Amino acid sequence: MNRAASPTARPRVSRGRAASSRRSQGGSLSLEAVFVLPVIALLALGLLNTVTVLRDVLLLHEAARVGARVAATSTDRSVVANAARAAAPELAGIELTVTPPSWEPGDVVTVRVSATRRVGSTSLALRATAHARAEPTLGEGIGGHPFWQPGQRNVGPLQPWTSGTWAGLVDDGPAARSRERGGP
């Protein structure tokens, strides 16, 4: 009986070149993965380090901003330092500089915050600076933060009107501006 002519006969599988080429390509995927996976792992590690450093920079900027804001409303350097350190508790070893050494209302206060971070074998010096104009203090509250106390006269740049709104924050339109200038 002729097997090639039989309808139920199975086709012959060639064990020649096509079968051997399929077998040899099966291992090439494993070999490519051996070379590519370490590169992907290094890229992921580099991305993680970059994100960590960027987070630290943002925390330093926040600490400097908070320190400058507290310096604008307080004249105590220790209160400024504590507020800046409390704004970024994740960063240990923050160095803080407040200039000028003492300030009065109207002076510009600069708060510089710096920290050193290790990334691999290198050290990165991270810095942030914030400026604020010192405001008049009205009284010392809890923790040295100023607040308005009942019975005190407002000495700030904005004086209360009799209606309870603050001068400079409400615009009554062209007629009010004309009256302020002495017009009709």
C-alpha atoms as a printed R data frame, in Angstrom:
    type eleno elety resid chain resno       x       y      z
1   ATOM     1    CA   MET     A     1   0.000   0.000  0.000
2   ATOM     2    CA   ASN     A     2   1.278   3.443 -0.911
3   ATOM     3    CA   ARG     A     3   1.263   5.766  2.117
4   ATOM     4    CA   ALA     A     4   1.618   8.951  0.099
5   ATOM     5    CA   ALA     A     5  -1.574   8.192 -1.776
6   ATOM     6    CA   SER     A     6  -3.597   7.339  1.329
7   ATOM     7    CA   PRO     A     7  -5.952  10.135  2.499
8   ATOM     8    CA   THR     A     8  -5.247   9.378  6.155
9   ATOM     9    CA   ALA     A     9  -1.518   9.303  5.778
10  ATOM    10    CA   ARG     A    10   0.439  11.782  7.821
11  ATOM    11    CA   PRO     A    11   2.808  14.086  6.035
12  ATOM    12    CA   ARG     A    12   6.437  13.365  6.519
13  ATOM    13    CA   VAL     A    13   8.253  15.701  8.837
14  ATOM    14    CA   SER     A    14  11.473  16.813  7.356
15  ATOM    15    CA   ARG     A    15  14.356  16.650  9.723
16  ATOM    16    CA   GLY     A    16  16.434  18.804  7.486
17  ATOM    17    CA   ARG     A    17  17.331  22.438  7.566
18  ATOM    18    CA   ALA     A    18  13.937  23.965  8.598
19  ATOM    19    CA   ALA     A    19  13.573  21.848 11.720
20  ATOM    20    CA   SER     A    20  17.125  22.463 12.857
21  ATOM    21    CA   SER     A    21  16.803  26.234 12.305
22  ATOM    22    CA   ARG     A    22  13.666  26.314 14.479
23  ATOM    23    CA   ARG     A    23  15.488  24.463 17.221
24  ATOM    24    CA   SER     A    24  18.502  26.806 17.126
25  ATOM    25    CA   GLN     A    25  16.324  29.974 17.312
26  ATOM    26    CA   GLY     A    26  14.521  28.786 20.435
27  ATOM    27    CA   GLY     A    27  17.580  29.477 22.592
28  ATOM    28    CA   SER     A    28  18.241  32.904 21.086
29  ATOM    29    CA   LEU     A    29  15.359  34.400 23.064
30  ATOM    30    CA   SER     A    30  16.932  33.208 26.308
31  ATOM    31    CA   LEU     A    31  20.291  34.604 25.266
32  ATOM    32    CA   GLU     A    32  18.740  37.998 24.419
33  ATOM    33    CA   ALA     A    33  16.975  38.069 27.789
34  ATOM    34    CA   VAL     A    34  20.287  37.440 29.542
35  ATOM    35    CA   PHE     A    35  21.698  40.579 27.921
36  ATOM    36    CA   VAL     A    36  18.581  42.791 28.126
37  ATOM    37    CA   LEU     A    37  17.331  42.094 31.669
38  ATOM    38    CA   PRO     A    38  20.410  43.533 33.447
39  ATOM    39    CA   VAL     A    39  20.156  46.672 31.307
40  ATOM    40    CA   ILE     A    40  16.483  47.055 32.230
41  ATOM    41    CA   ALA     A    41  17.333  46.511 35.912
42  ATOM    42    CA   LEU     A    42  20.041  49.207 35.763
43  ATOM    43    CA   LEU     A    43  17.638  51.642 34.080
44  ATOM    44    CA   ALA     A    44  15.001  50.977 36.751
45  ATOM    45    CA   LEU     A    45  17.581  51.513 39.514
46  ATOM    46    CA   GLY     A    46  18.735  54.772 37.901
47  ATOM    47    CA   LEU     A    47  15.137  55.972 37.614
48  ATOM    48    CA   LEU     A    48  14.513  55.140 41.276
49  ATOM    49    CA   ASN     A    49  17.627  57.082 42.348
50  ATOM    50    CA   THR     A    50  16.606  60.063 40.204
51  ATOM    51    CA   VAL     A    51  13.107  60.135 41.681
52  ATOM    52    CA   THR     A    52  14.543  59.926 45.210
53  ATOM    53    CA   VAL     A    53  16.898  62.860 44.598
54  ATOM    54    CA   LEU     A    54  14.076  64.925 43.044
55  ATOM    55    CA   ARG     A    55  11.886  64.201 46.071
56  ATOM    56    CA   ASP     A    56  14.685  65.384 48.368
57  ATOM    57    CA   VAL     A    57  15.092  68.582 46.331
58  ATOM    58    CA   LEU     A    58  11.350  69.278 46.589
59  ATOM    59    CA   LEU     A    59  11.462  68.664 50.345
60  ATOM    60    CA   LEU     A    60  14.392  71.084 50.667
61  ATOM    61    CA   HIS     A    61  12.493  73.754 48.735
62  ATOM    62    CA   GLU     A    62   9.477  73.252 50.983
63  ATOM    63    CA   ALA     A    63  11.667  73.511 54.107
64  ATOM    64    CA   ALA     A    64  13.239  76.744 52.823
65  ATOM    65    CA   ARG     A    65   9.820  78.201 51.944
66  ATOM    66    CA   VAL     A    66   8.354  77.356 55.352
67  ATOM    67    CA   GLY     A    67  11.442  78.728 57.092
68  ATOM    68    CA   ALA     A    68  11.195  81.996 55.152
69  ATOM    69    CA   ARG     A    69   7.485  82.300 55.899
70  ATOM    70    CA   VAL     A    70   8.067  81.809 59.628
71  ATOM    71    CA   ALA     A    71  11.011  84.243 59.505
72  ATOM    72    CA   ALA     A    72   8.657  86.817 57.989
73  ATOM    73    CA   THR     A    73   6.382  86.599 61.012
74  ATOM    74    CA   SER     A    74   8.865  85.887 63.816
75  ATOM    75    CA   THR     A    75  12.244  87.270 64.858
76  ATOM    76    CA   ASP     A    76  13.454  84.141 66.672
77  ATOM    77    CA   ARG     A    77  16.043  82.117 64.724
78  ATOM    78    CA   SER     A    78  15.338  78.913 66.661
79  ATOM    79    CA   VAL     A    79  11.646  79.095 65.709
80  ATOM    80    CA   VAL     A    80  12.664  79.485 62.053
81  ATOM    81    CA   ALA     A    81  15.064  76.519 62.262
82  ATOM    82    CA   ASN     A    82  12.503  74.296 63.992
83  ATOM    83    CA   ALA     A    83   9.815  75.155 61.436
84  ATOM    84    CA   ALA     A    84  12.131  74.445 58.492
85  ATOM    85    CA   ARG     A    85  13.236  71.118 59.962
86  ATOM    86    CA   ALA     A    86   9.642  70.166 60.767
87  ATOM    87    CA   ALA     A    87   8.647  70.833 57.136
88  ATOM    88    CA   ALA     A    88  11.016  68.091 55.930
89  ATOM    89    CA   PRO     A    89  11.315  65.470 58.681
90  ATOM    90    CA   GLU     A    90  12.385  62.837 56.133
91  ATOM    91    CA   LEU     A    91  15.672  64.651 55.549
92  ATOM    92    CA   ALA     A    92  18.175  64.086 58.326
93  ATOM    93    CA   GLY     A    93  21.201  66.335 58.568
94  ATOM    94    CA   ILE     A    94  19.658  69.521 57.181
95  ATOM    95    CA   GLU     A    95  21.948  72.533 57.447
96  ATOM    96    CA   LEU     A    96  20.109  75.836 57.809
97  ATOM    97    CA   THR     A    97  21.347  79.403 57.376
98  ATOM    98    CA   VAL     A    98  19.217  82.469 58.075
99  ATOM    99    CA   THR     A    99  20.480  85.882 56.952
100 ATOM   100    CA   PRO     A   100  20.613  88.595 58.208
101 ATOM   101    CA   PRO     A   101  21.479  87.520 61.779
102 ATOM   102    CA   SER     A   102  18.692  89.740 63.149
103 ATOM   103    CA   TRP     A   103  15.907  91.468 61.261
104 ATOM   104    CA   GLU     A   104  13.179  94.015 61.711
105 ATOM   105    CA   PRO     A   105   9.898  94.564 59.860
106 ATOM   106    CA   GLY     A   106  10.582  95.434 56.234
107 ATOM   107    CA   ASP     A   107  13.924  93.583 56.013
108 ATOM   108    CA   VAL     A   108  14.321  90.758 53.507
109 ATOM   109    CA   VAL     A   109  15.128  87.485 55.255
110 ATOM   110    CA   THR     A   110  16.871  84.708 53.318
111 ATOM   111    CA   VAL     A   111  16.675  81.083 54.421
112 ATOM   112    CA   ARG     A   112  19.156  78.652 52.850
113 ATOM   113    CA   VAL     A   113  18.709  74.942 53.430
114 ATOM   114    CA   SER     A   114  21.190  72.290 52.307
115 ATOM   115    CA   ALA     A   115  21.676  68.556 52.653
116 ATOM   116    CA   THR     A   116  24.030  65.944 51.225
117 ATOM   117    CA   ARG     A   117  22.689  62.777 49.596
118 ATOM   118    CA   ARG     A   118  24.653  59.723 48.518
119 ATOM   119    CA   VAL     A   119  23.733  58.137 45.218
120 ATOM   120    CA   GLY     A   120  25.880  55.103 44.664
121 ATOM   121    CA   SER     A   121  29.469  56.153 45.250
122 ATOM   122    CA   THR     A   122  28.866  59.868 44.643
123 ATOM   123    CA   SER     A   123  27.665  62.562 47.038
124 ATOM   124    CA   LEU     A   124  25.257  65.215 45.828
125 ATOM   125    CA   ALA     A   125  25.043  68.589 47.569
126 ATOM   126    CA   LEU     A   126  21.400  69.687 47.434
127 ATOM   127    CA   ARG     A   127  20.473  73.310 48.194
128 ATOM   128    CA   ALA     A   128  17.356  75.456 48.318
129 ATOM   129    CA   THR     A   129  16.853  79.149 49.072
130 ATOM   130    CA   ALA     A   130  13.762  81.196 49.901
131 ATOM   131    CA   HIS     A   131  13.276  84.909 50.613
132 ATOM   132    CA   ALA     A   132  10.571  86.734 52.538
133 ATOM   133    CA   ARG     A   133  10.031  90.289 53.729
134 ATOM   134    CA   ALA     A   134   9.699  90.506 57.511
135 ATOM   135    CA   GLU     A   135   6.251  91.604 58.618
136 ATOM   136    CA   PRO     A   136   5.321  93.556 61.734
137 ATOM   137    CA   THR     A   137   4.732  91.224 64.651
138 ATOM   138    CA   LEU     A   138   1.610  91.754 66.706
139 ATOM   139    CA   GLY     A   139   2.216  89.423 69.626
140 ATOM   140    CA   GLU     A   140   3.747  86.098 70.433
141 ATOM   141    CA   GLY     A   141   1.459  83.099 70.313
142 ATOM   142    CA   ILE     A   142   1.989  79.438 71.035
143 ATOM   143    CA   GLY     A   143   5.440  78.325 69.923
144 ATOM   144    CA   GLY     A   144   6.512  81.900 69.213
145 ATOM   145    CA   HIS     A   145   4.211  82.319 66.217
146 ATOM   146    CA   PRO     A   146   2.676  85.799 66.134
147 ATOM   147    CA   PHE     A   147  -1.037  86.356 66.141
148 ATOM   148    CA   TRP     A   148  -3.366  89.290 66.655
149 ATOM   149    CA   GLN     A   149  -4.468  89.677 70.253
150 ATOM   150    CA   PRO     A   150  -7.775  91.289 71.239
151 ATOM   151    CA   GLY     A   151  -7.325  94.887 72.324
152 ATOM   152    CA   GLN     A   152  -4.229  95.436 70.181
153 ATOM   153    CA   ARG     A   153  -4.243  98.107 67.537
154 ATOM   154    CA   ASN     A   154  -3.581  96.832 64.024
155 ATOM   155    CA   VAL     A   155  -0.133  98.050 62.970
156 ATOM   156    CA   GLY     A   156   0.107  96.135 59.710
157 ATOM   157    CA   PRO     A   157   0.039  97.640 56.230
158 ATOM   158    CA   LEU     A   158  -3.682  96.896 55.860
159 ATOM   159    CA   GLN     A   159  -5.934  98.942 58.146
160 ATOM   160    CA   PRO     A   160  -9.434  97.683 58.953
161 ATOM   161    CA   TRP     A   161 -12.333  99.737 57.680
162 ATOM   162    CA   THR     A   162 -15.351 100.315 59.845
163 ATOM   163    CA   SER     A   163 -17.282  97.771 57.782
164 ATOM   164    CA   GLY     A   164 -14.817  95.059 58.802
165 ATOM   165    CA   THR     A   165 -13.203  94.565 55.381
166 ATOM   166    CA   TRP     A   166  -9.511  95.224 54.828
167 ATOM   167    CA   ALA     A   167  -8.308  98.278 52.929
168 ATOM   168    CA   GLY     A   168  -6.652  97.366 49.682
169 ATOM   169    CA   LEU     A   169  -8.437  94.042 49.316
170 ATOM   170    CA   VAL     A   170 -11.817  95.386 48.216
171 ATOM   171    CA   ASP     A   171 -12.202  97.461 45.071
172 ATOM   172    CA   ASP     A   172 -15.434  99.454 45.059
173 ATOM   173    CA   GLY     A   173 -15.001 100.445 41.428
174 ATOM   174    CA   PRO     A   174 -14.132 103.658 39.555
175 ATOM   175    CA   ALA     A   175 -16.305 105.917 41.748
176 ATOM   176    CA   ALA     A   176 -14.443 104.922 44.921
177 ATOM   177    CA   ARG     A   177 -11.065 105.346 43.221
178 ATOM   178    CA   SER     A   178 -12.109 108.805 42.023
179 ATOM   179    CA   ARG     A   179 -13.133 109.809 45.584
180 ATOM   180    CA   GLU     A   180  -9.764 108.577 46.901
181 ATOM   181    CA   ARG     A   181  -7.998 110.900 44.462
182 ATOM   182    CA   GLY     A   182 -10.136 113.839 45.541
183 ATOM   183    CA   GLY     A   183 -12.379 113.815 42.495
184 ATOM   184    CA   PRO     A   184 -16.196 114.234 42.359
